[in-house]
Amino acid sequence: MNKNKAVTIVGAGPGGLTAAINLAQNGYEVNLYEQNEEVGLRFNGDFQGLENWSDEEDTLSILRRIGIKVNFVCHPYDGEDCLFIGPNKKSVHIKTSRPLFYLIERGTDTNSLDQGLKRQAEKAGVNIHWNQKLDSIKDEIAIVGTGPKAADAIAKGIVFKTSHKNISIGFADNRIAPKAYAYLLVNNGKATFATCMFEDFKNERKYFDRALSALNSSINIDINEAKEFGGFANFFNEPIVAKNNILYIGENAGFQDALWGFGIKYAMLSGYYAAQSIMCNQDYTELCRTNLFPKFKTSLANRWLFSHLYNTGYSIMFDAMARLDDVIPTLRNHYNTSVQKRIAYKIAKRWYKTRLIDKQCMHKNCDCVWCRHGKHAH
Ligand SMILES: Cc1cc2nc3c(=O)[nH]c(=O)nc-3n(C[C@H](O)[C@H](O)[C@H](O)COP(=O)(O)OP(=O)(O)OC[C@H]3O[C@@H](n4cnc5c(N)ncnc54)[C@H](O)[C@@H]3O)c2cc1C
């Protein structure tokens, strides 16, 4: 692969921007197409977390390694800042040897992850083409990172202002978050509260109202200037990462943490590996197979196991977490492959069918980039 060759990237999410930054910094001419007029419009100023438990390497060190600078809000939350509340309403405190996650903001505000990555891309010389929704690709080589295409999980929540101190609370209770969790994240006067669900989406309002009651009965928090938001996440039972010369990254490839929806790291890492494969003439599928597939498969196995815990299981899980001197290694172990996890993955793969509903393709029997009638597609 010659340097200075043009690369097309579709989608300016964390995946597309990471790929763009790496390629542009290495002398490639990068044309990044974004359907919206700005980055981060999929989000609403809500807080999210860069999880820091599934890898041995700290997430900030991973970001450095993949060429990303922290020029956005990125606040460590360790055990002391975190609380977990199960169906029995008991507050569970945990201990961690390092931050459990790094809080970041999503959306269009200056300090968001999205805006920080955009600034790095612009500085590296990426040509960002705004308001350009691509539905086919003519170039020889392209990266597609257009995000989720179907809802496997949804979130419904509010962002608000508060005087409450910084805190993170995770709730697990199928009455407020079916097969998932609700979360509160407070940082320097701003807060996000949401409930996530893996089923029964039509009753999202009911679950959100119940989640809010659970929050109000757990802590004394003032909620001011609340704005509603929502979103969805998508994962495949086996990611599809390449077709011809098109490399798929992030949620568009089906990469997600199927257990709890922490997809940002997958998006950024797959964007990085797509760029590496172009720069170093390496096989992208192989890079994903080595570096991303094992953890993804374990996350799908974990999803299947978690969804069979039910409320009694959540209480037992939280009690067990409270007894640990450090929850990080135990959580990480759950992401490591093992014979049991491989068996659970085989079951989960049959259980969770990939939903390739692609609303972007209006064509019949076509072979455009969005259709991907590949061997995994059905
Ligand atoms: C409410 C909510 C909370 C979440 N919380 C967390 C969390 O705490 N931690 C975590 O790790 N993950 C979280 N996630 C998941 C995470 O946000 C995603 O996994 C991540 O953003 C995926 O990045 P991406 O680059 O693959 O896609 P996206 O972020 O979806 O970006 C895709 C981009 O492509 C653009 N695009 C789409 N189609 C086209 C087209 N045809 N042409 C041009 N541009 C196009 C879109 O406008 C968008 O800008 C959350 C998701 C939601 C919805």
The ligand as an SDF file (V2000), in Angstrom:
LIG
                    3D

 53 58  0  0  0  0  0  0  0  0999 V2000
  -27.4460    5.8890   25.5790 C   0  0  0  0  0  0  0  0  0  0  0  0
  -26.1660    5.1920   25.2710 C   0  0  0  0  0  0  0  0  0  0  0  0
  -25.2110    5.0630   26.2680 C   0  0  0  0  0  0  0  0  0  0  0  0
  -24.0040    4.4380   25.9820 C   0  0  0  0  0  0  0  0  0  0  0  0
  -23.0770    4.3410   26.9840 N   0  0  0  0  0  0  0  0  0  0  0  0
  -21.8670    3.8080   26.7140 C   0  0  0  0  0  0  0  0  0  0  0  0
  -20.8530    3.7700   27.7140 C   0  0  0  0  0  0  0  0  0  0  0  0
  -21.0600    4.2130   28.8660 O   0  0  0  0  0  0  0  0  0  0  0  0
  -19.6490    3.2520   27.3950 N   0  0  0  0  0  0  0  0  0  0  0  0
  -19.3810    2.7540   26.1450 C   0  0  0  0  0  0  0  0  0  0  0  0
  -18.2520    2.2870   25.9060 O   0  0  0  0  0  0  0  0  0  0  0  0
  -20.3360    2.7630   25.1800 N   0  0  0  0  0  0  0  0  0  0  0  0
  -21.5510    3.2860   25.4280 C   0  0  0  0  0  0  0  0  0  0  0  0
  -22.4970    3.3150   24.4580 N   0  0  0  0  0  0  0  0  0  0  0  0
  -22.1730    2.7370   23.1360 C   0  0  0  0  0  0  0  0  0  0  0  0
  -21.2840    3.6780   22.3400 C   0  0  0  0  0  0  0  0  0  0  0  0
  -21.8190    4.9740   22.3550 O   0  0  0  0  0  0  0  0  0  0  0  0
  -21.1630    3.1650   20.9000 C   0  0  0  0  0  0  0  0  0  0  0  0
  -20.7850    1.8100   20.9410 O   0  0  0  0  0  0  0  0  0  0  0  0
  -20.1300    3.9540   20.0960 C   0  0  0  0  0  0  0  0  0  0  0  0
  -20.4950    5.3040   19.9600 O   0  0  0  0  0  0  0  0  0  0  0  0
  -20.0040    3.3270   18.6950 C   0  0  0  0  0  0  0  0  0  0  0  0
  -19.1190    4.0980   17.9370 O   0  0  0  0  0  0  0  0  0  0  0  0
  -19.1090    3.9960   16.3420 P   0  0  0  0  0  0  0  0  0  0  0  0
  -17.9960    4.8560   15.8970 O   0  0  0  0  0  0  0  0  0  0  0  0
  -19.1340    2.5730   15.9390 O   0  0  0  0  0  0  0  0  0  0  0  0
  -20.5280    4.5950   15.8710 O   0  0  0  0  0  0  0  0  0  0  0  0
  -21.3090    5.9390   16.1990 P   0  0  0  0  0  0  0  0  0  0  0  0
  -20.8370    6.5460   17.4630 O   0  0  0  0  0  0  0  0  0  0  0  0
  -22.7510    5.6100   16.0880 O   0  0  0  0  0  0  0  0  0  0  0  0
  -20.9210    6.9090   15.0040 O   0  0  0  0  0  0  0  0  0  0  0  0
  -21.3760    6.6760   13.7030 C   0  0  0  0  0  0  0  0  0  0  0  0
  -21.3490    7.9690   12.9080 C   0  0  0  0  0  0  0  0  0  0  0  0
  -21.6390    7.6740   11.5380 O   0  0  0  0  0  0  0  0  0  0  0  0
  -22.5450    8.6470   11.0330 C   0  0  0  0  0  0  0  0  0  0  0  0
  -23.2450    8.0160    9.8910 N   0  0  0  0  0  0  0  0  0  0  0  0
  -24.1660    7.0050    9.9470 C   0  0  0  0  0  0  0  0  0  0  0  0
  -24.5550    6.6630    8.6860 N   0  0  0  0  0  0  0  0  0  0  0  0
  -23.8620    7.4450    7.8340 C   0  0  0  0  0  0  0  0  0  0  0  0
  -23.7970    7.5490    6.4070 C   0  0  0  0  0  0  0  0  0  0  0  0
  -24.5210    6.7710    5.6250 N   0  0  0  0  0  0  0  0  0  0  0  0
  -22.9760    8.4660    5.8490 N   0  0  0  0  0  0  0  0  0  0  0  0
  -22.2160    9.2820    6.6510 C   0  0  0  0  0  0  0  0  0  0  0  0
  -22.2310    9.2210    8.0160 N   0  0  0  0  0  0  0  0  0  0  0  0
  -23.0320    8.3160    8.5860 C   0  0  0  0  0  0  0  0  0  0  0  0
  -23.4150    8.9740   12.2240 C   0  0  0  0  0  0  0  0  0  0  0  0
  -24.0520   10.2300   12.0660 O   0  0  0  0  0  0  0  0  0  0  0  0
  -22.3980    8.9670   13.3660 C   0  0  0  0  0  0  0  0  0  0  0  0
  -21.7800   10.2180   13.5430 O   0  0  0  0  0  0  0  0  0  0  0  0
  -23.7350    3.9140   24.6960 C   0  0  0  0  0  0  0  0  0  0  0  0
  -24.6950    4.0250   23.6950 C   0  0  0  0  0  0  0  0  0  0  0  0
  -25.8990    4.6620   23.9710 C   0  0  0  0  0  0  0  0  0  0  0  0
  -26.9240    4.7870   22.8810 C   0  0  0  0  0  0  0  0  0  0  0  0
  1  2  1  0
  2  3  1  0
  2 52  2  0
  3  4  2  0
  4  5  1  0
  4 50  1  0
  5  6  2  0
  6  7  1  0
  6 13  1  0
  7  8  2  0
  7  9  1  0
  9 10  1  0
 10 11  2  0
 10 12  1  0
 12 13  2  0
 13 14  1  0
 14 15  1  0
 14 50  1  0
 15 16  1  0
 16 17  1  0
 16 18  1  0
 18 19  1  0
 18 20  1  0
 20 21  1  0
 20 22  1  0
 22 23  1  0
 23 24  1  0
 24 25  2  0
 24 26  1  0
 24 27  1  0
 27 28  1  0
 28 29  2  0
 28 30  1  0
 28 31  1  0
 31 32  1  0
 32 33  1  0
 33 34  1  0
 33 48  1  0
 34 35  1  0
 35 36  1  0
 35 46  1  0
 36 37  1  0
 36 45  1  0
 37 38  2  0
 38 39  1  0
 39 40  1  0
 39 45  2  0
 40 41  1  0
 40 42  2  0
 42 43  1  0
 43 44  2  0
 44 45  1  0
 46 47  1  0
 46 48  1  0
 48 49  1  0
 50 51  2  0
 51 52  1  0
 52 53  1  0
M  END
$$$$
